[in-house]
Amino acid sequence: MRILFVAAPLQGHLLPLIPLAAACRDAGHEVTLAGGGFPPDVLGLRTADIGARFSLPRSAIRVALRHPGIARAEMRGTAGYAMVGELFGRANLALVAPLLALAARERPDLIVYESLGEAGAVVAGRLSVPSVLQENTLWPATDLFRAVAGSTALAGHDLPAPALTIAVTPPSLRVTPSPDAVAMRPVPFSGGGPVPDWLRTPGDRPRVLVSRSTLEGPNDGDPGPAVIAAAARVDAEFVLVRPAVTRNLPPNVRAVGRVPLNEVLPYAAGFVHHSGAGSVLGGLAAGVPQLTTPGAGDRRHNAELLAQRGAGLAVKAKAIGAADLNRLVTDDGLRRAAQEVAAEIAAMPAPAAVVPTLERLAAG
């Protein structure tokens, strides 16, 4: 079976597809991962860059000029699906032509696309092959599909509904039931990078990992500066991953480059980040309490959902203080809730268990 996996050319969209793509490859199928901005490690998968014409900033500017009110709400994280639908409708329009050219060469039997990679649905419809929608955010995939499919940019294109939807959100965080979806465990994968030996073992003091978005922009929620300012008043070791600032750090703060967070989170007592869905799910899979920064897009939703579950704190990036960081590493309730969700995730079917369902779908 030939399977084409499709993601918007952004690492946060691409990485969640890789574990299932690798499971299909390991089951003997021919797999191609179509996207862009590929990380150092894609588990040996064959890749195809379709992102030459894709520009999220350019799409955002054009949508904001047409819908300034929605754009302002989006920056606060209160626009719901309105902005994301128009933004990724326009962005996916740039992916249709290169994806069609790729599909003509690869002749896929099945196309799997992520929540905001609806070019995969367009191409599947034109080729008359079944498609699968894989959730990769804490917003329901079917809601995002409807938002993008109904966008102005894609109004003239046929987007057939997916033959199957894969849901990865743990049950206790799912706001909207998905009775027709196939559940699959969200397997954390950060795209590789060297890991210092000292990060593979617990430290002398509680270790807190501090990460930021792979996308920079206004209201990107980087918690690093506030953590650096408060760190000296917290009895913990802070590790800044890909920090924007590396000079004049307090004695209990260290900086590292890109590291696979999925390999080092099990040794952490806390995780501070920008509230990206991949980071939230990665921290939950490791059972680590989190401090997240509400912000643009889905980040407010993610942060509030995590806080409501009791597995993390939601604090504005510039407001993070020593009291928040101390609570992160000492609050037993946060850790207990995080470990409960980790157990939920571990009980969900692994990607390899979903492969037979894809095989049956492609076989008709």
Summary of the structure (lengths in Angstrom):
residues: 364
radius of gyration: 20.0
end to end distance: 12.1
largest distance: 61.2
contacts: 1330
relative contact order: 0.13
helix: 45%
strand: 15%
